[in-house]
């Protein structure tokens, strides 16, 4: 095998090794990016769950307020409950896991019951029966609120656990990617070193052939000339 072929072979092997090393590194970074996206989705889901939890407490507070201020806070309750319904619809669309949908079913059932009793409470207040309003708000409506709040808390706890799990997966993926990139760097350095050693060895062999050419055989003497 000629020196040129040996050198070309070494170069091809090194380039292929470097390409493979780069591919492995890119794949590791891609997986890390996927894990980061999963963390972002889990964080967004937790934020939405916490918003629902706040909404439940908020509209219950405004309902209690209008029951004691002769309906003055009723518009605030209506706006708060409407915001809750928008966020609930958003959660329905974004949270697709069976566990999430099951908890959202609980939230919806309890808040539907809450809204029905609120209609009765508002009707009683408009009819001039404040004692009936207080009975509803401090009795069955309070039970509905506690159930809705418990369901919202369950959703928030589930999403918080999901965030913790995704955070751990991301940290593991980052550690694995870092180790893999370090390994790839070491392999790449070794391949370059091997190429340099191979090239240096081939150059020395070539120079040796040039400095020590084969000596041609001496021509044989002719027959001795006689006078």
Secondary structure, 3 states (H helix, E strand, C coil): CCHHHHHHHHHHHHHHHHHHHHHHHHHHHHHHHHHHHHHHHHHHHHHHHHHHHHHHHHHHHHHHHHHHCCCCCHHHHHHHHHHHHHHHHHHHHHCCCHHHHHHHHHHHHHHHHHHHHHHHHHHHHHCCCHHHHHHHHHCHHHHHHHHHHHHHHHHHHHHHHHHHHHHHHHHHHHHHHHHHHHHHHHHHHHHHHHHHHHHHHHHHHHHHHHHCCCCCCCCCCCCCCCC
